[in-house]
Structure formats: C-alpha cells, structure tokens
Amino acid sequence: MRKWLIISAAAVAALAGGGAAIAAAGGGDDASDKAITGSALDRASAVALQSTGGGRVSATEVGDEEGYYEVEVTRADGSQVDVHLDRGFHVIGSKADHEDANGSQDR
C-alpha cells in the first residue's frame, strides 16, 4: 500500500511540473497573452521575417500594447527583434530585445 502511495504522489508531481512547463512555453511576459493563430500567424510571420531580413519566429502575441500584433524574431546570431504590426499587417515599429547578465530583459 505504501509503495502505491509513493508512486501515485510521484506521478501527480510529474504531471503538475509538466503542466507548468507547457503553460510557461505558451505564454509571453503575461499569462493573459494570446498567440497569433491561423492565417493571421502565417501573414504576420512573413511580414516580420521580411522586415528583419530573416530568422525564425520565436513568439507571437495579439493585442500587444505597441501594436495589434507582435512577432518576436530570433536571428541567426541569437539576437531577438520584436516587430509590431497593425491590423492590416503593416510594420509600425520594431525594437531589439536585450538581456542583461541575469537574463532580465531590457525592452
């Protein structure tokens, strides 16, 4: 009986940890961030990648405070750029993300 209880507790802990990791990967700075999906994701990604000269899309957000869409692009050198788009998928601004030695972002 005790062995079953230990195994059950370990399984619950593993599931809880895995759920937290999945939740963290899906969100941005705020748990209420909503990722861009569907054809809007395709279009926003294409515009952002063209604007940055390439890279890979590493995060997206709808309803960003600096534009309707935000697309984070990670360049080949590891640097990141946030590209802000309006509802019509026009670039309205972009800025580099910088991290300090502690991993804190200076946006």
Number of C-alpha atoms within 10 A of each C-alpha: 5 7 8 9 10 10 11 12 11 12 12 11 12 12 11 11 12 12 11 11 11 10 12 13 9 13 16 15 7 8 10 9 15 16 17 20 13 7 9 15 18 11 14 27 24 15 18 27 19 11 15 17 10 14 19 15 20 14 18 25 22 19 15 16 10 14 19 17 28 27 27 24 27 21 17 10 7 9 13 21 23 23 27 25 23 17 13 11 18 16 18 13 14 18 12 15 15 13 13 8 6 6 8 9 10 9 10
